[in-house]
């Protein structure tokens, strides 16, 4: 279980670095709202990493700060980034579900219970990403559409910061 939890900390750290890379790309492209939204997402994933590591420490097990592979730096468009966000969240959710399965198999009820927060968090993240993609489809991706999408993401970042 310790190994699986440390590995999940690494997954969360990688997700954080991917979101930060996306935020930097968006900022360079003039998508300030998307940059704020993705930077906030990066911070949230870092906090998730820290929660996993702290849980390992609280279990009197050795926690390991993970090395993180370099994230992608080049992206084609804001809509493609948002599709990647959904894929990343779905991948993280699958990995958390595997740890839940391991906790069940090992009859580790405390860890199973602790992981339920992450299960719910991932479900919410997937719903949010799908909703953003739905809005992109409705709004469109012409210049005005991209402006509106960026503005929407900026408002979402502000509401999450509050």
Secondary structure, DSSP 8 states (H G I E B T S, - for coil): -HHHHHHHHHHHHHHHHHHHHHHHHHHHHT-HHHHHHHHHHHHHHHHHHHHHHHHHHHTTS--------------S-HHHHHHHHHHHHHHHHHHHHHHHHHHHHTT-HHHHHHHHHHHHHHHHHHHHHHHHHHHHHHH-SSHHHHHHHHHHHHHHHHHHH-
